[in-house]
């Protein structure tokens, strides 16, 4: 994620802004070129101001239909037949909008989901919808728990063959924090949920379907072990002793699929946070230590890093600084995790998978199990 600049007055803008606070210009995000743009009204459409040359096809735009609910600031080319933007078109189910609480909760989910889609677009990952691929397309169900009088089961956040379900209750900060504490988790956010669950989707597309299973199993373990039994064991017994030396989180130790999804989520944490650090021009150089390992400056685009080491090297000192700043405000660590060498090796696998040419099956990998 990065900062933006109002094309009319030069004011600094953030990704979610809908109006420039200095000049009042309406703002819309153009996902095809990755720009938050100031807009001028022109009848039923809007004209981007100061558009770059690559935006020639965006001489006129209109807002995503979900703008009317206050949950989206993305735009669509005016001549497109689409009614929803590149992020909202993946929605399969949204909560009933006759309840204002549902709309507010949905807005929080969309804020996290739009940040996820931003990253997927930046990484040029395959993003077919359910309309484009009925069996494997990426889709989202945002579901509310049944009313207490119905006594039905609570909605569980999870993934099923490209369909990601997010419990609407997770948008409530108090409820999410209660679940985090009860499950002994150091970190639980809406964005973290999205990044984790989409990791399962891309395991299917980029590991299983492109036959990278041999390398995956050498690092993460054999995913053919019974998944249900593995989760039951995890919740009954907890992670194995010494899990910190091999896994990025205790939940990653539950099963190789969860290990990959957790590692994938942390990869997205890294590239997106490093991009924002670069956007702010942040440099870490502790005045009390002369240690190159504690110095960091993000000088290249993290989303286009050549090696995972180019991400890890600035990430570690940046985390030291972020966590220290958080503690001065009486908060917990912003990034309460440790990247051991085996975890960094797994992050390297994710990096290679993300940046590998699409459709090229790994030569040394075995076929996916039936």
N, C-alpha and C positions, 0 to 999 in steps of 0.2 A: 504494500500500500504506500502511496506517496501523496505529497501535497500538490495542490493545483493553484492556478493564478487566474483571477478574473480577467477576461480578455478586454473588458471595457475600462476598468480602473486600476488593475494591478493588485487588488486585495488578495491576500492569501486565502485559499479555500480548502475545505476538507471534503472528503469523498461523499459524505451524506448531505452536504449543504444543498438547499433548494433555492436560496436567494442570497445574493451578495449583500453582506451587512453594511458595506460602504456605499455602493451606488444603487442598490436595490434591484439589480438585474436578476431576472429569472435564470436559474441554472438547470442544466440537464446533462446527464452523463451519456456520452456517445461510446458504447462499449466496443464498437468495431475499430475505433482508433485509440481507445483508452484515454479519453479527455473529458474532464468536467468543463462544460462550455457555457459561457454567458449567452443568452438567447434574446432575440428581439422579436416581438409578435408581428405576424404578417397574415392577417385574416385568421384562417383556421389552423395555420401552421406556425412554426417558429424558425427563425433564421439564426444559425450560429454566428457569433461575432468573432472576427479575427481568426477565422478557421485556417488551419494549416493546409498546405497544398494537397496532402493526402486525404483531406476531408472533402474533396471536390464532389463526391457523390452524396454529401450531406448538406447540400445547399439549403434544404428545408427538412425539418423534422417535426414529429409530434410525440407527445408523451405516451408512455405505456398506459394502458387502461387502468392499471392498479394505482396510478397517480391519484385518481379520484378518492381513494381510500387513505391517502397519505402514507403509503408503504413503499413507494418506489419513485425514484427521480431519474430513471433511465429513459432514453428516447429511442424512437424508431424512425428510419427514413420515411419521409412523408408519403412516398409512393408505394410503400410496402403494403401488402395485404394483411400483414400480421397486426394483431391488436395488442399483443403482449411483447415485452422486450426479451432480449436474449437470456435474462435471468428468470423472469416470471413465466416464460413459456414452459418451464420444467415443472410447474406446479400441477399436481394431479388433484389434490384435495386441500381446500382451505377451510378454516372453521366458519360456522354460521356467522354472518355479519350483522345480524339483528341485535347482537349483544355488544355494546361498546367495549367491554372488557376483552372480548375475543379479538376485536379489531386492534386494540392496543397490543395484545400479546402477539398477534400475527405480525404487526409492525416490527416488533423486536426480533421475531424469527427471520423476517425478510431482511432486516439489517445485517444479521449474521450471514444469511444465505447469499446476499449480494456480494459480501466480501469474499465468500468462498468462490462464487462464480468469477469474480475479478481474477482470482489466482488461477483458476482453471483456464481462463482465456489467456492470461499472460504466459502460461506454460504450454499453450497450444495443445491441450489435451482433447481427445475425442469427446464430444458432448451431444450425441444424438438424443433427441427427445423420445418419449413414448410413441408419438405419432410417427417418427422416423424409424424407430426400432421397437416394435411392440413387445419384444421379449427381453431386451437388454438396455433399452433407453433409460437415461437418468431422469428420475421423477421424484417428487416430494409429496408426502402426505403430512399435513399439519392437523393433528387430531386432538380433540378435547376429551378428557375423561368423562364417562357417563355420569349423569346426576346421581347424587347419593341415594335417591329413592329407587333407582334402577339396580343398584348393587352389582354393577358389572365390573369386569376387571379393568385395572388402570391401563392406559395406553403406554406401551413400552417403546422407547426410542430404539431404532435398529435398522438393519438393511436386509433386503430380500431381492436379489437379482436385479439390481439397479433402482429399486424403489426404496427410498429412504423415508422412514417415518420418524417424525419428531413430535414428542409429547408437548402439547401446548402448555402444560403445567411447568415445563422447564423455563418458560419465559418469565415466570414469577421468581424474582431474586431470592425471596425468603424460602420458597419451596426448593429451589435448586440448591441453595446453601444447606438446607436441611438434609437433602439427599447426599450432598457431598460429604457432610460430616458423618452421616449414618453409614456410608460406604467406605469411610476412611480414605477418601481421595484428597490429594494435595491441591487439585486443580479441577474445576468443573465449570465450563462456560458454554454458552450457546454456540459460539464459533468453534470451540473445541469439539462439540458434538458433530457439527457438520463436517469438519475436517476428518474426524475419525471415521464416520460412517461412509463418506465418499471414498475413503481408502479401501474399504471392502469392494466397492464397485470397480475401482481401478485395479485391484488384484485380479478380478475376473478378466478384465479387458487386456491388461498389460503383462500379467504374469501367466495366468492359466491359458488364455487364448493365444498368447504369443509364445507359449512353450518355453518359459523361463523357469521351469519347475526345479530342475537340477540345482541351479545356483540358489534359488530361493530356499530349497530344503537344506542346503549346506549351511545356510546362515540362520534360518528361522526355525528349522525343524520340519517334520513331516506333517503336512496339513491333513493327511488321511486318517489320523487318529480321531476317535469319536469326539465330535465337537460338544455335544450335549453333556457327555460324561466329564469332559475337561472343564466345562464351566461349573458343573455341580461340585467337582473336586475343589476348584478355585474358591468358590463361595463357602464351602464347608471347612476347608483346611487353610486357605490363604495361599500366598505365593511361596515357592520353595525358599529355603534358607539361602542367603547370598544372591538373591535375584538381582540386586542392584549392579552386580558385576556384568550382567549379560542383557538386561532389559531396561528400556527407558522408563517403564512404570511397572507397578506390581501387576496391573491388569494385563500388560503385554505378556506376562509369563503364563497366562491361562491357556493359550493355544496359539499355534503359529499364525492363524488368521488374525487374531487380535494383536499379536506382536507386530505384524505388518501394518495393520490399520493404525496402531499407536505410533509406529515409526513414521508412517506417511503423514499423520497429523503433525508430528513434530517437525518434519521437513517443511511443511507449509508454514508452521509457526516461524521457522527460521527465515525462509526467503522473504516472507511478507514483513516481518519486523525489521530485518536488515534493510529492506528497501525504504522503509520509513526513516530509519536511522540515516540512510544516505540522503534522503530528501531534506532532512533537517541539518545535514552537514555535521553529524555528530562524530566526535573523535574521543577515544578513551585513552588517557595517558596519565596514570596515577602519579601524583607528585611525590609520593613517599617511597616509590619503588622504581628501580632501574631494571625492569624485566620486560623484554620484548613480548613475552607471552601474555602480558597484561595490557598491551597496547593494541588498539584497534582503530581502523578507519575504513569505512566502506567506500571504495573508490570505483567499483564496477557494478553493473546491474546484477543483483543477486539472482534474478530470474533467468539469467543467461550465464551463470557461473560454469566454467569449464570442468571443475572438479569439486567434489563435496568439501575438500579441504579449504577451498576458497570461501566456503560458507562457515565452516566450523572455526577457522582461525579468528575471524572477527567476532563470531557469535559468543565465544566463551568469555572474553573480557567485557563485551557489551552486557552480558548477563550479570557479571559481577557488579557492574555499575548500576544496572536497572534494579537488581535486588537490594543493593545498598541504599539507593534512593527511596525505594519503597519502604524500607525499614525506618527511614527518617520521618516518614509520615504515619508510622504506627501500623503499617500494613505488612502482610506476609510477603514472601518473595514472589515477584512477578513471574519468575520462571523457576519453580521449585523442583528441578530435575537435575540429574547428573548424567553427562554423556561419557560413558566408559568406552574404551577402544572397541569392544564388540558392537556397541550401539552405533558408534561412528561408522563402522564397517557396514552395518545394516542401512544406515542413512545413505551410504555410498551406493548401495544397491538400488534404493529408491531413486536416487539422483540419476543413475544410469537408465533405469526403466523410464523415467519421466522424459529424458532427453534422447532416447533411442529413436531412430527412424521408425515411423509407424508401419505396421504390416510386415516387418522383417522378423521372421521367426528365428529365435536363437538357435544356432547350429548344434550346440552341444547339449541342449535340454531335451528331456524325455517328453513324451506326449502326456497330456493331461489325463488323469484317471477317468474312467467312465462314471 
